[in-house]
Amino acid sequence: MSDNLFRFHDLFAQLGLPNTPEAIASFLEKHRPLPNDILLADAPFWNKSQAEFIREKRLLDSPEWIQIIDQLSEALRQTTGVLNLSGPCRVLALSGSLRQRSFNTALAHAAQALAPQGMSIDVATLHGIPLYDGDIESKDGIPDAVLSLKEKILSADALLLVTPEYNNGVPGVFKNGIDWLSRTDMKTIFSGRITGLIGASMGGFGTISSQTAWLPTLKMLGVSLYSGSSLLVSRAQNSFDAEGKLQDETIQKMLSSYLQGFQTFVHASQMAKAQERKN
Ligand SMILES: Cc1cc2nc3c(=O)[nH]c(=O)nc-3n(C[C@H](O)[C@H](O)[C@H](O)COP(=O)(O)O)c2cc1C
């Protein structure tokens, strides 16, 4: 990752702005797009000293700050994404349904198709993972299907959980898969893992109960959960066609918007992690 990313994080601190990943992401979401005919230092959202700092460093062509100030300016003029210099954002979308014509697997594929520029999404399912049994674990170790899913998660920048809802709660199949994964090396696989949560159900509330029911587990696992926006697909049978293609334009827009926010969150989190490693 470019050293400039560290300094982008530093710039927010220098301006007296919160510089957590969430704060940087929400600042960009709130203030962009900044029109091209307004200089960054003249943007209405700065206080006097912030504007002066930017104007002064820009005028002096300060080698320490100029590049990162220009990158902030560029990021604020874009409608999506954080920075052009951000590396690719690889997401693993994990569907919590085994059903061949699952709406949630279809939603994961819709996310893949609608991924914003710079984001790529692979889709995974829980096929082949047995019911958790401590005796199997003691005798045979972790099943291959779990280990293979673990590798996919570790090689992605972020995890997107796509959850169905069963009886107002988390489907057992999905919880079982996550429980197995937690037996491999919970800290490496989940701690700080940048994670999104979306879902589709046939009922009228679109997985609100199952998404809520996931929270204690995700907290226990220590994931870094994106909560900047949410996506709840209700009455999924009306939103997908017979081939499982997302046909509802409103949901398409909501999904695109969710993914853009998630991408911003991923990049901001990566920046913060890089900064931590640097310190
Ligand atoms: C055991 C079971 C319980 C369900 N409970 C709910 C529920 O609480 N709320 C809801 O909206 N849909 C519920 N449904 C319907 C699911 O939303 C529907 O089966 C959906 O297609 C499951 O996701 P999938 O298409 O990804 O498999 C339930 C389905 C099953 C099989």
The ligand as a Gaussian input file, in Angstrom:
#p B3LYP/6-31G(d) Opt

LIG

0 1
 C      -37.441000     -22.705000       8.553000
 C      -37.776000     -21.449000       7.838000
 C      -38.142000     -20.342000       8.565000
 C      -38.400000     -19.127000       7.911000
 N      -38.642000     -18.013000       8.655000
 C      -38.734000     -16.814000       8.035000
 C      -38.809000     -15.610000       8.782000
 O      -38.776000     -15.591000       9.992000
 N      -38.904000     -14.441000       8.113000
 C      -38.930000     -14.398000       6.740000
 O      -39.007000     -13.321000       6.181000
 N      -38.857000     -15.523000       6.002000
 C      -38.761000     -16.719000       6.613000
 N      -38.658000     -17.872000       5.888000
 C      -38.756000     -17.794000       4.432000
 C      -37.411000     -17.443000       3.817000
 O      -37.316000     -16.047000       3.740000
 C      -37.330000     -18.058000       2.432000
 O      -37.384000     -19.468000       2.528000
 C      -36.089000     -17.646000       1.690000
 O      -36.225000     -18.054000       0.364000
 C      -34.820000     -18.230000       2.330000
 O      -33.678000     -17.723000       1.723000
 P      -32.993000     -18.413000       0.446000
 O      -33.915000     -18.142000      -0.728000
 O      -31.710000     -17.691000       0.302000
 O      -32.849000     -19.862000       0.712000
 C      -38.390000     -19.076000       6.509000
 C      -38.064000     -20.233000       5.796000
 C      -37.757000     -21.391000       6.440000
 C      -37.355000     -22.601000       5.638000

